[in-house]
Amino acid sequence: MFRRLLIANRAEVAVRIARTCRSLGIETVGVYSEADAGASWLDAFDRAVCIGPGHAGRSYLAQEALLQAALQEECQALHPGWGFLAENALFATRVEQLGIAWVGPTPRAIRLMGDKALARETMAAVGLTVIPGSHGVLSSANEARRAADEIGYPVLLKAKAGGGGRGMRLGRDAAELAVAFEEASQEAASAFGDAGLYLEKFIAPGRHIEFQVLGDAYGAAIHLGERECSVQRRHQKLVEEAPSQAVDDATRERLGAQIAEAVAGLRYRGVGTMELLRAASGELFFMEMNTRLQVEHPVTEAITGIDLVEQQLRVAAGQPLALRQEDVRFTGHAVEARINAEDPERDFQPAPGRIEELSFPADRGPGHVRVDTHVTAPYDVPPFYDSLIAKVIASADTREDALDTLRDCLAGARVVGVPTTISAHLKVLDDSRFRSGDYDTGLIDAIGLATAVEE
């Protein structure tokens, strides 16, 4: 196992990685920008290095600064977390060229799955059903129109290098598609440095289902079941749960085995997530693969008892996968709420500022509460980065008990200083459609938080 590891990220995910490293006896080196200097979460690391100014492009996205920090601190490995450079194949390559272990898939796998259009073709070739769409990247708005005419409106334009809902636009007809193409390509170029788009049939209502996978460098791979991520606003997840009420045991076993086989065929190393869309007919379509740890990974950890960061580290250290599919057991139910410093009353606008108090009671329900956060009040939420301040995960023997536990915890939460999304979470948790388990990606709109949704 590694002696010292650089965590090339910040805040909650960096603290999460450090926690597992500590349990394995791995020294951690954290990094921080000038905007994060003095933040209490830096205490989670054995040492910390300033890598640049507050703007992410000059700090957390600055490859040279991160590589220099890893070298000067004599780190044997680098964990990218999620976001920032976590799915950057060039950065992964540069890390490995320095003789430092990259805690993630090979650069080739990142490149293959990072090109969303190419990923569709790859997964179709190994037998997964993909959403009807364009063949490869669209060369122009006219080509997008021809593809839409062939598969039928409405259609969804997506950035081939995209994620997080950026570079994504809906086209209900040819006129709207033309405008959407220009907007999506410009946003994609700005967000990812790549204006390339592809097109898919827009399926609604639909359910967002994702399978957690784990593989090693020797061709072994397993799945750890699915998560339901249909409660979204701006194509970003708000509430996640595992298992999904829309996936029965037979489907989980059949599709999970198919996905694990596809991952093994790619000799995929580390954790990854296969994102699927479930149509009203019940058919599940492959959308994309995320080649990193997911924000919502704790719900999978809760129902399997498997530390996903530990598995990442062991595989990155060259160890073969110690788990077999028959070793994976699914127990109970888990649900996660992402708490952001955003104002639901103002279209979920980010609300940076000083948090004077933050607490989540852990004794309000029949289940167990886990809180993943980097915030120790008082804490200043910087305006430069993602607005996530905490994740609250409730688990219990039954879904009803897990939901009750999360609702009661959030109802008793206390956050002073900035508005948060807690009120929106409580509306979801009290909604009869969500409670029944029969809901889809249109739930936020149906509940009445319509301003939170961009199609």
N, C-alpha and C positions, 0 to 999 in steps of 0.2 A: 504494500500500500504506500501511497505518497507520504512524504515527510512534511511538505509545505505546499500550499495551493493558493493561487491568486483567484479571487472572486471578482470577475470583471463586470460588476453590476452594482446596484445600489439598493438601499432601503429594504423592503420586506423580503424580496427574493434573496438578497445577499445575507440577511440574518437567518433565513431558512436554511440556506446551504451551510452556513457556519455552524448551525446547531448540529447537523449530522456529522460534519467534519470533527467537531469536538468529541462526539461520542466514539469516533474511530481513531482518535489520537492524532489527527492531522492538524498541523499549524495552519492558520489562515492569515492571508494578507488581503485586507480590504482596500478599496480605492474610493476616492471621493473628489468631488469638484469643489471649487471655492464656495459655491452656494450651499454645499452640504458640510462645510467645515464646522466642527464643533457639535454636529448632530449626535444625539445620544446613541443612535444605532451603531456608530463606529466602535462602541465599546464591545460589540459582539466579536471583534477580530483580535487576533494576537498582536497585529500591527496594522497600520494603515498608511497609505501613500496618496498625496494630493496629485491629481493628474491633469488639472487645468481649470479654466474658468467655468462659470455656471452653465453656459450654453452647451448642450449635449454634444454638439458637433465638435467642440473643442475639448471635450473631456471623456464622457462615457462612450462616445463614438470615435475617439481619437486612437486609431490603432497603434501608432508609434508610441504614444504615451503609455498605453497598456502593456505593450510588449517590453518597453524599457523597464516598467515597474516589475514585471515578472522576472526579467533578467537580473536586475539589481538586487531583488529580494531572494534570488536563488530558488525560485519556485519550480517544482517538478511537474506541476499540472496547472491548468487554468479552466475554471468553470464559468461559462458565459451567462448563466441564468436564463432569463427569457427577455424578449425585447432587445433593443440596442443591437449588439453584434452576434446574438445567439444563433442566427441562421445565415450568417455571412460566410460563405465558402472560402473567400479569399482570406479572411481573418483566420479561419480554422487552419488553412494551409500554412500561413505565416507562423502561427503558433507551433505547428508540428515541425516546420523547417528549423526552428530554433531548438529542437529536441525536447520541447515541453509537451506533455500529454494534453490533448484537447478532450475535455469531458463532454462528449457528444458524438454524433455520428461522424463518419468520414467526410472530408470535404466533398468527395464525389457524391455521396448520398444527399448531402445538403443541397448541392447544385442540382441534382436530379429532381428532388422533391420541391426545391425552392422555385423552380420554373413550373408554375401551376398548370400551364398548358401541357408541358412535357410530362408532368406527373399523371395527368389524366390518361395520356396515351400509354404510359408505363403500367398503370394499374389495370387499364382495360386489357392490356396484353397478358396479364397474369390472371385474368378471369373475373375481376371485380366489375360490377355494373356502374357505368359512369352516367352522369346527367347528359342528355342529348345536347350537343353544342358544336362549336366551331372546331375545325381540325387545325390545331396549332394557333399561333399568334396571328391576329388580324392585321393586315397591312394598311387598311384604311377604313373610313366610315362606310364606304360603298361595299367593301367586302363584308362588314358587319351586317349591313342591310340584306345582302344576299343570303347570308347564313340565317338571319332571322326569318326571312321569307321561307326558307326551307324547313325550319323546325317549328315555326309559328310563334306569334307573340303571346304573352309578354316574354321578354328575355332580360338577362342580367349580364351586364358587362363587368368583368373582373380584371384587376391588375395581375399579370402573370407572376410578378414578384411580390404580390400583395399580402395583406394581413390586417386584422383589426378593423375591417370595413372600409379602409381607404382605397381609392381607385375603383370603387364599386358604384354602379349606377343602373337604374331600372329603365328599360325601354318598353313602353306599352304599344307604340306604333312607330312607323318609320321616321316621322318628324321628331318625336321625342328621342329616338335612338340617335339621330344625328347630333343633337345637342349633347346628349349623354356621353357620346363617344369623345367629344372634345373635352368635356369636363373631367371625365374619368382618366383620360390619357394625361392631361395636365397635372391632375392630383397624383397620379402614379409616378410621374417623372419627378415631382417635387418630393414625394415621400420616400421613394425607393431608388431614385436615380435611373429608372427604367419605365418608359411610357407604354410598354407592350401590354396589350389587352387580349383577352379571349372572351368568348361569349357562351352562355349556357341558357337553356330553357329555364324560365322562372317558375318554380314549383311552389304553389301556395294553395291551401295551407300546407305547411311542412313542419317537420320536427327535426331539430338539430341533435344528432346522435354521434358520439365519438367513442372509438375504441382505443384503450391504452395498450401499447405494445412495448415489449422489451426484448432486445436481442443482444447477442455477443459477436465477437469478431470471427467466431468459428462456425457460424451458420446455424446456431440454435436461436429459436425465437418462441415467445409465448405471448398470449394476450391476458390482460387483467380486467376483462369485462368492459362494460360501456358506461358512459356518463350521458345524462340528458342536459343539454345546454340551450334549450329553446327559449328561455326567458331572456330576451335581448333588447337593447335599445342601441340604435345606430350600428347595427350588426355586431355589437359587442355584448358579451355575456354579463348578465346581472345576477342570476341565480343558477346554480348547477346542482344536480343530484345524481346519485348512483345507488342502485341500478335504475334504469329507465322503466317507467310503467308501460312503455310501448314495445318493449323487447321481451319476448318470452324466453324460457330456458332453452327451448329447442333452437330458436333463432340465434341466441347468444352462442350456443355451442357450435352451430354450423358456421355462422359468419365469422366468429372469433377464430375458428380453426383455419378458415380460408384466408383471413387477414394475416394470421401468424405465419402461414405457409408463404404468402407473398413477401412478408418481411424477411423471412429466412432466406428466400431466394435472392434477395438483394444483399444478403450478408450485412444486414443493418445492425449497427453497433450502438447500444444505449437505449434510452426511452424515446418514444415517439407517439404521435396521436393520429389515427386515421379518422378524419371528419367525414360524416355521412349525412345525407338528407333523406328523411323518411317521408315519402309521399302519402297522401290520404289513403291510397290503395294499400299501403303497408310495405311497398317496395322501398328498399334502401339503396341509395345511389352514393358512390364515392364522390367527394368534392375535392379534398386536398389532404395532404399529410403535413403535419407540423413536426419538424425535426428537432424538438427541444422539450424541456420540461414545461408543462402547462400550468397556468395560474391555478386552475381548479384541481390539480393533482391530489390535494388532501382528501377529497371525497373517495377517491380510489384507495388511498392509504387506509382510510377509516374502515372500509368494508373488506379489505384483504389483509390488513396488518403488515403490509410490505412497505418499507421505507424506500421510496423511488429514488431519492438522492443517493442513498447508500448503494443501490443497484447501479446507478450511473457511475459512481466512483469505482466500484469493483470492476465493472466491465472496462472502463477507461484504463484501469491499471493492468489490463491484459488477462484478467481472470475469466474463466469460462462461466457461463450462466449457471448458477447453483440451483435455480428453480426449474422444475419441470411443470408442464401444464397441470398434471394431476396434483401438484402441490398447492395450487391456487384454490382457496376456498373463499366464497363470498358469504359474508355474515352481516345481517341487518341492513340498515339503510343510512345514508348520509346525505346532507344537503349543505351547500355553502352559499353565503351571501358576501359579495364583494362590496365593501364599504368604501365609497369614494368621497373625497372632499368636493362635492358637486351640489348644485342647487336644483332639485327636481322641479321647483316652482318657476325656474327660469331656464327651461329647456336643458336641464342638466349641465349648465355652464360650470366649468371648473371654478373652484372657490379657494384659491390659496390664501393663507393667513395663519395666524397663531392658534394652535390648539391649546387651550388652558387646562382642559381636563378630558380624559378619555378612559372609559371603563365599560366592561361587558360582564354582567353577572353570570356566573357559571352554575348557579344552583336554582334556576327558575323552572326547570322542566324535568321530565323523567329520564332524558338521555344525557349524553356527555357533550360538553362544549370544548372546542379547541379554538383558540384565537391566535392567528398568525399576524403579527404586526411588528413594525419597526418603531412605532411611536411611543415615546415616553414624554408625557406632558411636563412642562410646556415644550411645545415643538412647533417650529415654523414650517409650514408646507410650502416648498418653493414653487414658483410659477413656471419653472422650466420643464417639469417632468410629468409623468403619469400621476393622476390624482388619487391613486389607491392609498388608503391609510390603514386598512385592516381587512382581514378575511375572517369571518366567523363560520365555523363548521360545527354542525350538530349531528350527532350520530346516535342511533338507538336500535332496538330490536325490530321496530316496525317503522314504516314511513310516517304514519300519523304521529307517533311519538317524536320522531326526528323533527318533523315540521313544527310541532308544538314547542319543542325545546328551543328551536331557533327563533320562533316568534316571540316567546316569552323572554328570551335573552335580549333580543333587539328592543323589545318594548321597555325593558329595564335599563337599556344602555344609556350612557351619559357622555355626550360629546359637546364640549363648550368651546366656542370660539369660531367655528366654521360650520356652514351648512353641510349636511351629508345626505347620502341616498337612503338612509334608514327608513324614512317615511315611505319611499317607493317600495322597499323590500316588504314592509309590513302590509302594504296594499296587496302585493302579490301573495303573501303567505295567508291572507284572509280571504282571498278570492276563491269562490266555489269551484271554478274551472281548474284552477291550479291544484286545489285540495283533492279534487277527484282524480287527478292524474291525466285527464283528457284535455290537453292543451297543446298549442303549437306556437310558432314564432310570432303570431299575431296577438299574443296575450297582452302585451304591454299596451297596445292600441285599444284592445277590447276593454281593458280595465279603466282606461280614461287618461292614460299618460301619453296621449297621441303625439304631443310635441316632442317626446323622447325618441320618436322613430323616424328614421330617414330611409326611404326606399330607393 
